[in-house]
Amino acid sequence: MMKYIFMLLFLIPLVKSYWLINSLFMIMCFMFIYLNISYDFVSPSGVFFGTDILSYSLIGLTYFIIFLMMMASYKIYNNNEKVTFFLCVMLMMMFSLLLTFSSLNMFIFYISFESSLIPTLFLIFGWGYQPERISAGYYLLFYTLFASLPLLLGIFYINSLVYSLDFWLISLDNLNLYLYLSMILAFLFKMPVPFFHFWLPKAHVEAPISGSMILAAILLKMGGYGLIRVYLFMGSYSVKYNYFWMVLSLWGALMVSFLCMFQVDIKSIIAYSSVAHMSLVICGIMSYSFYGFVGSLIMMIGRGFCSSALFCLANIIYERSHSRSLFINKGYLSVMPSLTMFWFLLCANNMSSPPSLNLLGEIYLINSIISWDYMTFIFLGILSFMSCCYSIYLFSMTQHGYMYSGFSYMNSVNIREYMLIIFHFIPLNLLVLKFDTFSLFF
């Protein structure tokens, strides 16, 4: 692990060169993926750090998404909008996420988990679009911090009980409801659980493309990662309370799915669809079954690529029309037909079409949730139908209809933007061939 930390530190003198750092991130991504293949055991990289299949997958995803974030943020480089500071924020983000996903010690995990909030706020405040980004940043900060303080107190209490903060050495006999809530609320708010998700659409709408990508692809997945980790030692106690979170998530996902159909902002639709899909991940983890955990991991990775790609497509339109409204952005089929193909493919992936990772994740998750209680098939059926509805709604509203008459000229899509979408699309649809590796999770 030290070599990856040092690689990030030695990139700091190179922050003047945008494309060099971008290329080096891609090289680091493939180095990590091919040199650290993990299986069903933790391979330690020191006293406090190690990777298993869960952290290995999410660190690989983080490297890849940050490389794509830089690729998507070409406008910042082109207009020279504080490029050096932007690259420093990217390095800071990667550093905190690398420590978060690889730490075996709960206190180091907590520190790095919270420190990832700082570069996200810098992205929203520094490169966001409207003045409302200030209130969006406050929502993000205070929702997360409100639930995180009990987690810190819970970590200290566990240390006083068992004299260890290593995830794999903690064994608790006298768990109680307060400790249980303090350990999981921070992660549920981060995912986010429905009815505590109000910070997410605001943050997505006001964030620049890089902020939206990192929020959708990585930061929501930190909640799932933390839940799976704390359930290693709290699972047997939590079984009797999990029905509450299952019901809340299923009902909330249903509400949010219907809410998607009323949105007129492209980014809002994608953000709300993320909330609906992450609710299924919460249900999978709360079912406390093998299928649930494996499905959650696959779904988190699939949603990481899919949501990020949809935000990139929304940004390609926004950079040309300077609006995210569905009333203005219509009829792109006649102007950018090749981009319409990618809109169709990714909207189809968003509704879990084969052969995407989303489909594989949903198969595992639906199995685990129906095994928990067969009556949930009613909710799951409506949820699957609604995901189809809002994906088709998003596609048809943007690609069909008459072009807005106020547009006198529309730039064509360039190679960088095509490559950006293709780099999302290939792993999303080809990683399904390696589903045997994901099933080595437990």
KEDREN-294672 format. One line per 8 residues: number of its first residue (from 1); for each residue x negated, y, z negated of C-alpha. Coordinates in Angstrom, 2 decimals. Last residue first. Layout:
BEGIN
NUM	X Y Z; ... $
//
This chain:
BEGIN
442	17.28 -14.27 -1.61; 16.52 -12.20 1.53; 15.46 -15.03 3.79; 18.70 -14.34 5.70; 17.13 -11.17 7.11; 14.39 -13.24 8.78; 16.97 -15.59 10.40; 18.69 -12.50 11.90 $
434	15.69 -12.02 14.19; 17.64 -12.03 17.48; 19.94 -9.37 16.00; 16.92 -7.08 16.14; 17.67 -6.68 19.86; 20.78 -4.46 19.77; 19.88 -1.82 17.17; 16.16 -2.18 17.95 $
426	16.76 -1.21 21.63; 19.39 1.53 21.10; 17.44 3.86 18.84; 14.36 3.99 21.08; 16.72 4.28 24.08; 18.34 7.39 22.58; 15.00 9.17 22.05; 13.70 7.98 25.42 $
418	16.67 9.63 27.16; 16.07 12.84 25.22; 12.36 12.93 26.08; 13.14 12.22 29.76; 15.33 15.31 30.16; 19.12 15.71 30.21; 20.33 18.28 32.72; 20.79 21.89 31.66 $
410	24.34 23.23 31.93; 25.20 26.50 33.66; 28.27 28.76 33.76; 29.98 27.28 30.73; 33.02 29.42 29.78; 35.34 27.23 31.88; 35.16 24.35 29.37; 34.93 21.16 31.44 $
402	38.26 19.44 31.94; 39.08 16.14 30.27; 36.91 13.12 29.55; 33.47 12.72 27.94; 33.78 14.45 24.57; 37.37 13.58 23.65; 37.14 10.05 25.10; 34.00 9.07 23.19 $
394	35.00 10.48 19.80; 38.54 9.06 20.03; 37.17 5.67 21.15; 34.93 5.56 18.07; 37.78 6.84 15.88; 40.13 4.09 17.02; 37.67 1.16 16.92; 36.68 2.04 13.35 $
386	40.42 2.23 12.63; 41.02 -1.34 13.82; 38.15 -2.71 11.75; 39.41 -0.81 8.68; 43.00 -2.01 9.23; 41.81 -5.63 9.33; 39.52 -5.15 6.33; 42.31 -3.66 4.24 $
378	44.70 -6.54 5.01; 41.89 -9.13 4.70; 41.42 -7.95 1.09; 44.12 -10.44 0.08; 41.56 -13.30 0.33; 39.68 -12.16 -2.77; 35.93 -12.58 -3.32; 35.63 -14.95 -0.35 $
370	37.35 -12.24 1.74; 34.63 -9.76 0.68; 31.70 -12.14 1.35; 32.94 -13.25 4.76; 33.76 -9.67 5.76; 30.24 -8.64 4.73; 28.43 -11.39 6.65; 30.44 -10.82 9.85 $
362	30.17 -7.04 9.35; 26.37 -7.22 9.19; 26.19 -9.28 12.39; 28.49 -6.83 14.15; 26.54 -3.79 12.96; 23.28 -5.41 14.08; 24.51 -5.02 17.66; 25.14 -7.89 20.12 $
354	28.10 -7.56 20.06; 30.41 -4.63 19.29; 30.53 -3.21 15.80; 32.80 -0.15 16.29; 29.71 2.07 16.15; 28.04 -0.23 18.71; 30.86 0.65 21.14; 30.36 4.35 20.36 $
346	26.65 3.74 21.01; 27.22 2.08 24.40; 29.82 4.64 25.53; 27.76 7.67 24.53; 24.74 6.05 26.21; 26.71 5.65 29.45; 27.98 9.22 29.13; 24.35 10.36 29.12 $
338	24.05 8.98 32.67; 27.19 10.89 33.69; 25.91 14.31 32.55; 28.10 16.92 34.28; 31.26 15.04 35.35; 31.31 12.72 32.34; 30.68 15.73 30.11; 34.37 16.64 30.41 $
330	34.86 18.14 26.98; 32.82 19.99 24.37; 34.91 23.11 23.72; 37.91 21.67 21.85; 35.77 18.90 20.34; 33.81 21.57 18.45; 30.08 21.09 17.92; 29.11 24.33 19.64 $
322	25.95 25.81 21.10; 26.93 24.28 24.51; 23.50 23.04 25.58; 21.69 22.41 22.29; 24.97 21.14 20.82; 25.38 18.45 23.51; 21.89 17.02 22.87; 22.61 17.40 19.12 $
314	25.75 15.23 19.32; 23.72 12.58 21.16; 21.03 12.71 18.46; 23.72 12.44 15.75; 25.04 9.34 17.51; 21.54 7.84 17.60; 21.04 8.43 13.85; 24.40 6.87 13.06 $
306	23.54 3.73 15.09; 19.94 3.21 13.95; 20.58 3.56 10.23; 24.00 1.90 10.53; 22.26 -1.26 11.79; 19.63 -1.16 9.03; 22.22 -0.66 6.28; 24.52 -3.29 7.84 $
298	21.74 -5.90 7.90; 20.84 -5.25 4.23; 24.47 -5.23 3.13; 25.22 -8.43 5.05; 22.32 -10.21 3.32; 23.51 -9.03 -0.10; 27.16 -9.89 0.48; 26.43 -13.26 2.08 $
290	24.37 -14.26 -0.97; 27.13 -13.17 -3.33; 27.52 -10.39 -5.88; 30.85 -9.17 -4.44; 29.65 -5.75 -5.59; 26.84 -5.74 -3.01; 29.24 -6.53 -0.17; 31.83 -4.03 -1.41 $
282	29.17 -1.27 -1.54; 28.11 -2.18 2.02; 31.76 -1.99 3.14; 31.92 1.50 1.64; 28.80 2.32 3.67; 30.86 1.76 6.83; 33.59 4.23 5.82; 31.06 6.85 4.66 $
274	29.15 6.54 7.95; 32.42 7.03 9.88; 32.89 10.25 7.88; 29.47 11.55 8.99; 30.06 10.62 12.67; 33.45 12.39 12.69; 32.01 15.41 10.89; 29.15 15.72 13.40 $
266	31.61 15.98 16.31; 33.69 18.69 14.59; 37.43 18.50 15.30; 38.23 15.98 12.58; 41.73 14.54 12.18; 40.97 10.99 13.36; 38.08 10.70 10.94; 40.49 11.28 8.00 $
258	42.21 7.98 8.83; 38.89 6.20 8.40; 38.21 8.17 5.19; 41.48 6.98 3.65; 40.77 3.32 4.53; 37.20 3.59 3.29; 38.53 5.03 0.02; 40.95 2.11 -0.47 $
250	38.21 -0.44 0.21; 35.62 1.39 -1.88; 37.88 2.03 -4.88; 39.18 -1.56 -4.87; 35.67 -3.03 -4.71; 34.34 -0.55 -7.28; 37.04 -1.54 -9.80; 36.68 -5.27 -9.03 $
242	33.01 -4.99 -9.97; 33.72 -4.71 -13.68; 33.75 -8.43 -14.60; 30.83 -9.25 -12.29; 28.65 -6.50 -13.78; 27.31 -8.56 -16.67; 25.94 -11.37 -14.46; 24.46 -8.88 -12.02 $
234	22.57 -6.64 -14.43; 18.99 -7.95 -14.05; 18.67 -8.30 -10.27; 21.66 -5.98 -9.91; 19.27 -3.10 -10.58; 17.41 -3.82 -7.32; 20.50 -4.36 -5.17; 21.99 -1.08 -6.40 $
226	18.74 0.81 -5.77; 18.51 -0.43 -2.16; 22.15 0.42 -1.51; 21.65 3.95 -2.82; 18.42 4.36 -0.88; 20.38 3.46 2.26; 22.22 6.80 2.15; 18.84 8.57 2.27 $
218	17.50 6.54 5.21; 19.49 6.63 8.46; 22.30 9.09 7.87; 20.39 11.61 5.75; 17.16 11.26 7.77; 19.01 11.75 11.07; 21.16 14.64 9.85; 18.12 16.48 8.48 $
210	16.16 16.00 11.73; 19.12 17.24 13.78; 19.43 20.39 11.67; 21.65 20.23 8.57; 24.89 22.22 8.21; 27.30 19.56 9.49; 25.48 16.69 7.78; 25.26 18.42 4.38 $
202	28.95 19.33 4.44; 29.96 15.81 5.55; 27.85 14.29 2.72; 28.60 16.53 -0.26; 32.23 15.42 -0.38; 31.35 11.73 -0.87; 32.42 11.29 -4.47; 35.96 10.20 -3.55 $
194	34.48 7.33 -1.48; 31.17 5.88 -2.81; 28.19 7.64 -1.24; 25.60 5.95 -0.77; 23.99 8.53 -3.09; 26.92 8.78 -5.48; 26.91 4.98 -5.83; 23.15 4.95 -6.44 $
186	23.32 7.53 -9.23; 26.35 5.77 -10.75; 24.65 2.35 -11.00; 22.31 2.44 -14.02; 24.30 4.91 -16.12; 27.48 2.91 -15.58; 25.91 -0.37 -16.80; 24.24 1.36 -19.75 $
178	27.59 2.83 -20.80; 29.47 -0.48 -20.31; 27.12 -2.49 -22.52; 24.21 -4.87 -21.97; 22.93 -6.78 -25.00; 21.02 -9.61 -23.35; 18.79 -7.77 -20.86; 15.95 -9.38 -18.91 $
170	13.53 -7.05 -17.15; 10.42 -8.71 -15.71; 11.24 -8.55 -11.97; 12.19 -4.87 -11.87; 9.07 -3.92 -13.86; 10.04 -1.37 -16.50; 8.71 -3.27 -19.50; 8.96 -2.92 -23.27 $
162	12.25 -4.92 -23.33; 14.54 -2.73 -25.44; 12.73 0.63 -25.57; 12.02 0.39 -21.83; 15.70 -0.34 -21.15; 16.64 2.82 -23.09; 14.15 4.93 -21.10; 15.59 3.61 -17.81 $
154	19.16 4.31 -19.01; 18.21 7.89 -19.89; 16.81 8.36 -16.37; 19.93 6.82 -14.81; 22.16 9.09 -16.95; 20.28 12.07 -15.42; 20.80 10.85 -11.85; 24.59 11.16 -11.57 $
146	24.68 14.95 -11.95; 21.43 15.27 -9.99; 22.93 13.75 -6.83; 26.18 15.74 -6.84; 24.17 18.82 -7.85; 21.60 18.74 -5.07; 23.82 17.73 -2.14; 26.53 20.23 -3.09 $
138	23.89 22.94 -3.56; 22.43 22.18 -0.12; 25.89 22.43 1.48; 26.44 25.77 -0.34; 23.21 27.14 1.16; 23.92 25.58 4.58; 27.06 27.71 4.76; 24.87 30.47 6.30 $
130	25.00 28.47 9.57; 22.43 26.39 11.49; 20.00 24.60 9.20; 16.23 24.86 9.76; 14.87 26.09 6.44; 17.71 25.45 3.99; 18.72 22.03 5.37; 15.15 20.81 6.00 $
122	13.85 22.19 2.70; 16.74 20.49 0.90; 15.79 17.16 2.48; 12.13 17.78 1.52; 13.21 18.19 -2.14; 15.69 15.28 -2.37; 12.96 12.71 -1.69; 11.58 13.69 -5.12 $
114	14.57 12.05 -6.84; 13.90 8.54 -5.53; 10.12 9.08 -5.97; 10.55 9.79 -9.69; 13.15 7.04 -10.19; 11.07 4.38 -8.41; 8.02 5.34 -10.44; 10.17 4.86 -13.57 $
106	11.62 1.55 -12.37; 8.28 -0.08 -11.57; 8.23 -2.34 -8.51; 7.71 0.57 -6.12; 7.77 -0.15 -2.38; 11.01 1.51 -1.28; 10.65 4.66 -3.36; 6.88 5.07 -2.80 $
98	7.31 4.95 0.99; 10.31 7.29 0.71; 8.31 9.91 -1.25; 5.38 9.81 1.19; 7.60 9.85 4.29; 9.46 12.94 3.05; 6.24 14.77 2.14; 4.82 13.97 5.58 $
90	7.99 15.27 7.27; 7.96 18.42 5.08; 4.33 19.04 6.11; 5.38 18.66 9.77; 8.10 21.31 9.29; 5.67 23.66 7.53; 3.31 23.44 10.48; 6.14 24.01 12.98 $
82	7.52 27.16 11.32; 9.97 27.80 14.20; 7.61 27.80 17.19; 10.48 27.94 19.72; 9.21 24.82 21.53; 8.10 23.05 18.34; 11.44 23.61 16.59; 13.23 22.70 19.85 $
74	11.30 19.41 19.98; 13.12 18.26 16.84; 14.33 14.98 18.39; 10.79 13.59 18.78; 9.95 14.58 15.23; 13.06 12.82 14.00; 12.19 9.78 16.16; 8.85 9.33 14.35 $
66	10.70 9.86 11.05; 13.22 7.17 12.10; 10.52 4.59 12.89; 8.59 5.09 9.67; 11.80 4.93 7.64; 13.07 1.77 9.40; 9.76 0.00 8.67; 10.04 1.11 5.04 $
58	13.64 -0.19 4.93; 12.84 -3.60 6.38; 9.78 -4.14 4.15; 11.74 -3.00 1.07; 14.41 -5.66 1.59; 12.15 -8.44 2.92; 9.85 -8.14 -0.09; 7.27 -5.47 -0.66 $
50	4.94 -4.53 -3.49; 3.83 -1.62 -5.65; 3.22 -1.07 -9.36; 0.25 -3.34 -10.08; -1.15 -3.48 -6.55; 0.15 -4.46 -3.12; 2.35 -7.25 -4.46; 4.01 -9.67 -2.01 $
42	7.49 -10.12 -3.42; 9.12 -13.37 -2.35; 11.77 -14.18 0.26; 9.73 -13.06 3.26; 7.50 -10.16 4.13; 5.63 -9.29 7.36; 3.09 -6.67 6.37; 0.67 -6.30 9.31 $
34	3.16 -6.22 12.21; 5.76 -3.81 10.83; 3.26 -1.57 9.01; 0.93 -1.23 11.99; 3.92 -0.65 14.28; 5.15 2.27 12.15; 1.64 3.65 11.65; 1.17 3.80 15.46 $
26	4.52 5.61 15.86; 3.57 8.03 13.10; 0.24 8.64 14.83; 2.04 9.60 18.05; 4.19 12.21 16.26; 1.17 13.51 14.37; -0.68 14.01 17.68; 2.38 15.56 19.32 $
18	2.73 18.33 16.73; -0.94 19.28 16.27; -1.31 21.92 13.56; -0.38 19.32 10.93; -3.68 17.48 11.53; -5.29 18.34 8.17; -2.32 16.63 6.39; -2.60 13.36 8.33 $
10	-5.27 12.14 5.90; -2.68 12.04 3.11; -0.32 9.89 5.18; -3.06 7.40 6.05; -4.09 7.41 2.39; -0.60 6.33 1.32; -0.55 3.67 4.03; -3.95 2.33 2.96 $
2	-2.90 2.31 -0.70; 0.00 0.00 0.00 $
//
